[in-house]
Amino acid sequence: MKPERCWWCGSDPIYVAYHDTEWGVPVVDDRALFEKLVLDGFQAGLSWITILKKRPAFQRAFKDFEPEKVARFTERDVARLLKDDGIIRSRLKIEGAVKNARAWLEIMEAGDGAFRDLLWEAVGHKTVDSRLTRREDIRAESAESVRLAKTLKKRGFTFCGPVIVYAFMQAVGMYNDHLVTCPRHKACARLARK
């Protein structure tokens, strides 16, 4: 049987490239984790391909997701972003991104470790290999995503419910939820062991 990539990326070249190079790869860079969490928040109620296509505009609008810069955004910046048709123009989500940047800074300044430590602690600092064989086995949340969502909310984050957090955890390699028949399953499992 010929290995086949996960069905959810379809045939759109942007989506396929995301599946084949990013999704499920363990991420430990604090800024990259912040970017992905914010983008997952913007995705709420939308499809991920919408966010992927707008990602360059988001990166420009949000100063490459450097939390120190985003945390200093003012109401004037929010008004500017509400006019930017390259991104999702939701006041709540834009203000949430600024709030999340401020929460990120508080974590980093508290000296409790890095942002990645807070996140990866949810899975014991190692990738959970779900060993999924059927698309019906994929879930929308997990006990770990529920706990992490509560932790993030307590720390001041928004747009980080258990479903958003689970999608985030899959994307940044905290879970290897590629189907075992997908060539990326083995590749991501190897990366998780490094």
C-alpha positions as CSV (number, residue, x, y, z in Angstrom):
1,M,0.0,0.0,0.0
2,K,1.4,3.4,-1.1
3,P,1.8,5.9,1.8
4,E,-0.5,8.8,1.5
5,R,-0.4,12.2,3.3
6,C,-3.1,13.1,5.7
7,W,-6.3,14.0,3.8
8,W,-7.0,17.3,5.5
9,C,-4.5,19.4,3.5
10,G,-6.3,18.5,0.2
11,S,-4.4,19.6,-2.9
12,D,-3.9,23.4,-2.3
13,P,-0.1,23.9,-2.7
14,I,0.0,26.2,0.3
15,Y,-1.8,23.7,2.5
16,V,0.2,20.7,1.2
17,A,3.5,22.6,1.8
18,Y,2.3,23.4,5.4
19,H,1.5,19.7,6.0
20,D,4.7,18.5,4.5
21,T,7.1,20.9,6.2
22,E,5.5,22.4,9.3
23,W,2.6,20.6,10.8
24,G,3.6,18.3,13.6
25,V,7.3,19.4,13.6
26,P,8.3,20.0,17.3
27,V,8.7,23.7,17.9
28,V,10.6,25.1,20.9
29,D,11.3,28.6,19.8
30,D,9.4,31.0,22.1
31,R,8.6,33.6,19.4
32,A,7.5,30.9,16.9
33,L,5.2,29.4,19.6
34,F,3.7,32.8,20.3
35,E,3.1,33.4,16.6
36,K,1.4,30.0,16.2
37,L,-0.8,30.5,19.3
38,V,-1.9,33.9,18.1
39,L,-2.7,32.6,14.6
40,D,-4.6,29.7,16.0
41,G,-6.7,32.3,17.9
42,F,-7.4,34.2,14.7
43,Q,-8.5,31.0,13.1
44,A,-11.4,30.5,15.5
45,G,-14.5,30.1,13.4
46,L,-12.5,30.0,10.2
47,S,-10.5,27.4,8.2
48,W,-6.8,27.1,8.7
49,I,-6.1,27.6,5.0
50,T,-7.6,31.1,5.3
51,I,-5.0,31.9,7.9
52,L,-2.2,30.3,6.0
53,K,-2.9,32.4,2.9
54,K,-2.9,35.6,5.1
55,R,0.1,34.6,7.2
56,P,2.5,37.0,5.4
57,A,0.1,39.9,6.0
58,F,-0.3,38.9,9.6
59,Q,3.5,38.7,10.0
60,R,3.9,42.2,8.6
61,A,0.9,43.6,10.6
62,F,2.1,42.1,13.8
63,K,5.8,43.0,13.5
64,D,6.9,39.4,12.8
65,F,5.1,38.4,16.0
66,E,7.8,39.8,18.2
67,P,5.8,39.9,21.5
68,E,7.8,42.8,22.9
69,K,6.6,44.9,19.9
70,V,3.1,43.6,19.9
71,A,2.7,44.3,23.6
72,R,3.3,48.0,23.0
73,F,0.4,48.2,20.4
74,T,-2.0,51.0,21.3
75,E,-5.6,51.7,20.4
76,R,-4.2,53.5,17.4
77,D,-2.5,50.3,16.2
78,V,-5.7,48.4,16.7
79,A,-7.5,51.0,14.6
80,R,-4.8,50.6,11.9
81,L,-5.2,46.8,11.9
82,L,-8.9,47.0,11.7
83,K,-8.4,48.7,8.3
84,D,-5.9,46.1,7.1
85,D,-7.7,43.8,4.6
86,G,-4.7,41.5,4.5
87,I,-5.6,40.1,7.9
88,I,-8.7,39.0,9.8
89,R,-10.2,42.3,11.0
90,S,-11.8,41.3,14.2
91,R,-11.4,43.8,17.0
92,L,-11.7,41.1,19.7
93,K,-9.0,38.9,18.0
94,I,-6.6,41.9,17.4
95,E,-7.0,43.1,21.0
96,G,-6.6,39.4,22.1
97,A,-3.2,39.2,20.2
98,V,-2.0,42.3,22.1
99,K,-3.2,40.9,25.4
100,N,-1.5,37.6,24.6
101,A,1.8,39.5,23.9
102,R,1.6,41.2,27.3
103,A,0.8,37.8,29.0
104,W,3.8,36.3,27.1
105,L,6.1,39.1,28.4
106,E,4.8,38.6,32.0
107,I,5.8,34.9,31.8
108,M,9.2,35.6,30.4
109,E,9.9,38.4,32.9
110,A,8.7,36.3,35.9
111,G,11.8,34.1,35.6
112,D,9.7,30.9,35.7
113,G,11.5,29.6,32.6
114,A,10.7,30.1,28.9
115,F,7.3,30.2,27.3
116,R,8.1,26.8,25.7
117,D,8.6,25.3,29.2
118,L,5.1,26.3,30.2
119,L,3.6,24.9,27.0
120,W,5.6,21.7,26.7
121,E,5.1,20.8,30.4
122,A,1.5,19.9,29.3
123,V,2.9,16.8,27.5
124,G,5.8,16.1,29.9
125,H,8.3,17.9,27.6
126,K,8.0,15.2,24.9
127,T,5.8,14.6,21.8
128,V,2.8,12.3,22.3
129,D,2.7,9.9,19.4
130,S,-1.0,9.3,18.9
131,R,-0.4,6.4,16.4
132,L,-3.7,7.3,14.6
133,T,-4.7,4.8,11.9
134,R,-8.1,6.4,10.8
135,R,-9.2,9.9,10.4
136,E,-12.2,9.1,12.7
137,D,-9.7,8.7,15.5
138,I,-8.6,12.3,15.5
139,R,-10.1,14.2,18.3
140,A,-10.9,17.9,18.9
141,E,-9.3,18.2,22.3
142,S,-7.5,16.2,25.0
143,A,-7.1,16.2,28.7
144,E,-3.8,18.0,28.2
145,S,-5.3,20.7,26.0
146,V,-8.0,21.3,28.6
147,R,-5.3,21.7,31.3
148,L,-3.1,23.9,29.1
149,A,-6.0,26.1,28.1
150,K,-6.8,26.7,31.8
151,T,-3.2,27.5,32.5
152,L,-3.0,29.9,29.7
153,K,-6.2,31.7,30.7
154,K,-5.0,32.0,34.2
155,R,-1.8,33.6,32.9
156,G,-3.8,36.2,30.9
157,F,-4.2,34.6,27.5
158,T,-7.3,34.8,25.4
159,F,-8.6,32.9,22.4
160,C,-7.1,29.7,23.8
161,G,-9.9,27.3,24.6
162,P,-9.2,23.5,24.6
163,V,-10.0,23.0,20.9
164,I,-7.8,25.9,19.8
165,V,-5.1,24.7,22.1
166,Y,-5.3,21.2,20.8
167,A,-5.0,22.4,17.2
168,F,-2.0,24.4,18.4
169,M,-0.4,21.4,20.1
170,Q,-0.8,19.3,17.0
171,A,0.7,21.9,14.8
172,V,3.8,22.5,17.0
173,G,4.6,18.8,17.4
174,M,3.3,18.3,21.0
175,Y,1.2,15.6,19.4
176,N,2.2,13.6,16.4
177,D,-1.3,13.3,14.9
178,H,-0.2,12.5,11.4
179,L,-1.9,9.2,10.4
180,V,0.6,6.4,10.6
181,T,0.1,5.8,6.9
182,C,1.3,9.4,6.2
183,P,5.0,9.7,5.4
184,R,5.2,12.7,7.7
185,H,4.3,10.5,10.7
186,K,7.7,8.8,10.7
187,A,9.6,12.0,9.8
188,C,7.9,13.9,12.8
189,A,8.6,11.0,15.1
190,R,12.3,11.1,14.2
191,L,12.3,14.9,14.8
192,A,10.6,14.4,18.2
193,R,13.4,12.0,19.3
194,K,16.2,14.6,18.7
